[in-house]
């Protein structure tokens, strides 16, 4: 009887899958004495647990079994309407509830985008570095990457134009995180935003705009999202409740004005999970529809993260050796540290022995060709632990350098 190898039993695409460094790191951080700057975790003490409990009770009292039944793929009407209304209020242009697709966390949104656009060997344009969760999602479709240079003001339009002019085959879409980017914390400047849209419109390139941190601004003015600019090239906007309510709810959304693209996403989601959890949607909406209370909650989160960012920046300046550089984000959950001459994957092994961990920067480069960066998360650690952790990390850098 003929047999085949275990490797041959799996689809070819599985050979391109990479383990999530952050998910693996969470196993290490279960140790109580380890200070983690690794995972992109919100502060759990800020989760509105009592309010969510009250919302859940109110939903069950009002809707009963209907809150636990199958629902439509696009999302419950109340949730889609809330997303459209909130984006309309935030961005000053009208968003249509019909263009909103509720998804099971923004990671599912990325997977669905990959599923409907990407064939093996297709190109996607990314910032360099870029969000590793997006890389992981697109890797599943045997994707290749074209990378665009960035600086302190985000993606460089001239670099994007050069990449598109030379691209062969032409890429399927541009993916970017314009606000407080994961991993660097940088924000695409207001001056560059319309330019990026115009370049993509000229080439007919769709844009996937991932905005999980946009409401967590500490300073400066809000900038218009790319989707707010008129464009003949499609723009898909991704948002999430994970950073402003609780990630365990798994409520996120895609805004897809293009009817054809939205129809494909609906069909792809039906094949994945039929629809996002009905009960979670109703509970989310019940809590978030109290506008003043929800706005106050988001404001508290931003204030807390601003303090923690400031403490981390101050500690980095105080403890790190000369020559270490770091970003100073105006919002979000991360900052980026560059340690010239240091392979931060090797540094992680040393720092773990000192009971502090981070995500090595190489994981955020699609071609895994830059090794001297690291992403630090400041949202999840206490203010005391931030200082202690940075001091430990600086000690590890000195040990590495000898």
N, C-alpha and C positions, 0 to 999 in steps of 0.2 A: 504494500500500500504506500503510495507516494505521500511524502510529508513536505511541508514548507517551513521555512524558518520563522521564528517569532517576529522578526523585523518585517518580513514580507507580508505578515498578516495585517499590518497597519497601513493606513493610507499614506501615500508619499508625503502629504502635507505635514504629517506629525513629525517628520525629521527636522522641520524648521521651527518647531515650537520651543520656546525658551522658558525655563522656570522663572517665576516672578521672584526677583531678589527680595522684594519687600515682603511677600508672603512667607518666604523661607526665613527671613530675618525675624518675623514675628515669633517663631518658635524659640529663638534665642532670648528674646526680650521677655519671655514669661518668667525668667529669673528675677526675683524682686529687687536685687541689688544692681541690675543693669539699667543704665540710663540710655534711653533710645531717642536718637534724632533721626531714626530710619523711616518708619512707616509714615504715610501721609494721614495720620489719624487726627480727627478733631478732638477737642478737649471733652472727655465724657462728663465731667462735672457741669458742663454747660448744656447738656441735653435737657430739654424741657420735660422731664419724666412725669411730673405730676400733671402737667397740662396735656400730655399725650394720653395718660391714663384717663383723664376726664373726657378727652375727645373720643377715645375708644368707647367709653360708656355711653356717651351721648349718641354716637353712631348706632350702637346696638339698640338703644332705646327707641330711636327714631326709625331705623330701617329694618332691624331684626334680621331675618334670614336673607333678605335682599343684599345685605352687605357682605354676605359670604358666598354668593352665587357667582357662577361664570359671568363674565362681562364682555364688552366689545374690545376688539384688538387695539383700537386707537386710544383707549382710555375712557374712564367715565366722563361724561360731559362736564360735570362740576370741576374736575381737575384740569381738563383742557382749557376751560374758560378762565380758571384762576391763573394759569400760566400766561395766557394771552393778555389778560388784564394787567398782571404785574409787569410784564415786559413792556406793555404800552405805557404804563406809568413811569417806568424806569428810563425808557429810551426816547419817549416823546414822539413815537410814531405808532400807528395802529397795527397791532398784530391780530390775526384772525384765529379763533379757536380751532377752525377746521384744519389749519396748517400744523397743529400740535399733535405729536405722537408721544404718548407716555411709554417709557421703557423701564426695564427692570435694572436700574442703575445706569449711569452714563457709560459704563463699560459695555453693556449690551448694545447701547446705541452705536458705539464704535464698531462692534462686531457686525451689526446689521448693515452699517455703511460698507464695511469691507465685503460682506457677503453679496451685496447687490452690484458693487462696482468692479471687484477685482477678480481677474483670472490669473492663473499661475504665470509668473514672469512680468506682470504689470508693474509699472512704476507709480509710487506715491511720493509727493514732494513734502519734505519735513524740514522744520527748523533743526539746526545742529548746535546744541543738543535738543532733544525733543522728549515728550512724555513717554516713559517706557511702557505704560499700559497700552498706549496706542500702537507702539511698535509690536508689542506682544499680540494685540488683536489682529493686526494686519499680517503678521508673520504666518498666521494660520492659513492664509490664502496664498502662500508662496510668493510674497510680494518682494519687489526690489525697491530701493530707495534712492531718491535724488535729494541731496541736502543743500540747504540755503544758509549762507553765513548770517550771523547775528552779531549785534553789539549791545551796548547798554540800553538802546532804544528799541530792541527787538529785531525782528527780521529786516534784512537789508533789501530794499526793493531792487536795487541794481543787480544784486546777486540773484534774486528771483528771476529777473528778466533774462539774465545770461543763462541760467539753468534751463529755462523754458525754450529759449532760442536753440539750444544745443540738444535738447532731449530727443532721444530716439530709442525706443518708441515714446510717443508723447504720453505723459503721465495721466492718470485717471482723476486725481484731485490733489489739492493742497490741504494739508492738515496743519493747524497751528492753534496755540493757546495764547491769545493776545493779552490777557490780563493776568499779571502776577504769575508768569509762566511756571509750570512744573516742568523742569526742575530749578530754573535759575532765579525765579521771582521777578524777572524783568517784564516790563509792559511795553507793548508796541505803541509807539508814540502816536499822538493824534494826527500829526502831520503825515505820517506814513500810511495810515489806515486807508484813506481814499486812493492813494497811489497803488497799494497792493490790490485793491478791488479793481481798479482800472486795468492793471496789468493782466490780472486773471480774466477780466472781461475781454480784453483784446485777444487773448489766446483761447478763449472759450473754455477755461479751466474751472471746474467747480471748486468751491471752498468749503471745507469742514471747519467750522469755528467752534472750538471747545472752550466753554466759559464756566468752569466750576467754581471759580473764586471771585467772580466779578463783584459780588455784593460785599466782599470782605476788604473794602478799601479803608486804609488808615489815614491817608493824607492825599492832598491833591484833588483834582476834579474828576468826575466820572467821564469816561471817553465813550463815544458812540461805538456800538458793535459793528462789525463789518456787515452784518445782515441788514443794518439800517440804511446802507447806501444802495441806491437803485443800481441794478446790474442785470445785464442779459445773461450772464453766466450764473448758474445756480449757486446759492449759498445755503448751507445747512448749519443751523445753530444748535449747539448742545448745551443744556443746562441741567442742574441737579439740585435736589434737596439735601443731599448728603452733608454738605458743608454748612448749611444754615438751619438744619433741623436734627437729623440723625441718619447716619449711613445705613444702619440696619433696616430702615424703612424701605430702602432700595427704590425710591421714587425719583425718576429723572425724566427728561423730555428732550425730544428733538423738535425743532421748528423747521418745517420743510415746506416753503411756499410752492415749490415746483410739484404739480399734481402727479406727473409720471414717476418722479423719484419717490414721492410719498406712497404711492400705490405699491411700488416694489418693496418698500420698507415694511408696509403692512403685511404683505404676503410672506416676506421673510420672517417676520415676527410670529405669524401664525404657525409657521413650521418649527419655531423655536420653543414657544411657551404659550401660544394662543393669546394671552394677554397678561399684563402686569397684575399683581395681586389686588383684587377688588377692595378688600378690607383695608389694606394699607393706604390705598388711594383715598378712600372715604375718611380715614382717620387723619391723614395728612391735610386734606382739604378742610376738615372740621377745625383743626388747630390754626392753620395758616390763613383761613378766611377772616379771622379777627385781625384786621390790618394793623391797628396800632400796637397790639400785643406782639404780633409777629415782627413788626419793624423794630420794636424795642428789644426783642430777643436777638435779632441780627446785629443790632447796634452794640449790645453787650458782648457778643462774640468778637466783633471787630475791635472793640476797645481792649479786650483781654489779649488778643493776639498782637495788637500793637505794642502793648507793654512787654510781652514776651520777645517779640522781635527786637525791641530796643535793648533789652537785657542781653540777648544773644549777641547782638552787634557790639555792644559795649565790652562783653567778655572776650569776644574774638580779638578786638583791638587791644585788650589788656594782656591776654595770655599767649596769643599766637606769636611764633617767631617772626622776625622781620622778613618781608617778601611774600607773606601770605596775603591773598586778596579775597575780598568777599563782596557780594552785592548787598544793597540796602533797599529791599522791596518796599513799595508803598502799599502793600496789601498781601493777602493770601496767607500761605502757610509755610513757605520755604525760602531759604536763601542758599546761595551757591558759593562754595569756597574753592579757590584755586591754590594749590600748593605746588609751585614749580619744582620739577625734579623729583616728585614723589608719585609712586604708583599707589593710588589710594585703595586698590584692591588688596595689596599687601599691607597697607597701613591699617586696614580694617582688622586684620588678624592681630595686630599689635594692640589696637585700641580695644578690641573685645576682651583682651586679657586685663585691660584697665577698667573694664565694666562700662564702656560707652560704645555705641554703635551708630552707624550712619549708612547711607547708600553710596557706594563708589560711583563716580561719575561716568565711568565707561559704559554703564548700563543704559545711559540715556543717549548715547551716540549710535545711530543706526549701523554704522560700519565698525563700531567698537575700536576706534582708532585714537582716542584721546584718553589719557589715564591719570591726569593730575587734578581732577575735580572731585568734589563730593557735594551731595545734597544734604542739607541739614533741615529737619522739620522742627519748628519752634512752637507749634500749636499745642502739642500733646504733653510736654514736660512742664513741671512746676517751675516757677521763677527761681527757686533755690536750686533745683536740679539742673536748670540750664547753665548756671554759673559753674556748678561742680562738674557737669559733663564737659563743658568747653575746656575747663582747666585740665581735665583728664585727657581730652583729645589733643590739646597742645603738648602735653607731656608725651603722648604717643608719637606726635610728629618729631619731637626732639630725639626720641629713641630711634626712630627710623633713620633720621639723618646722622645718628651716631655722635 
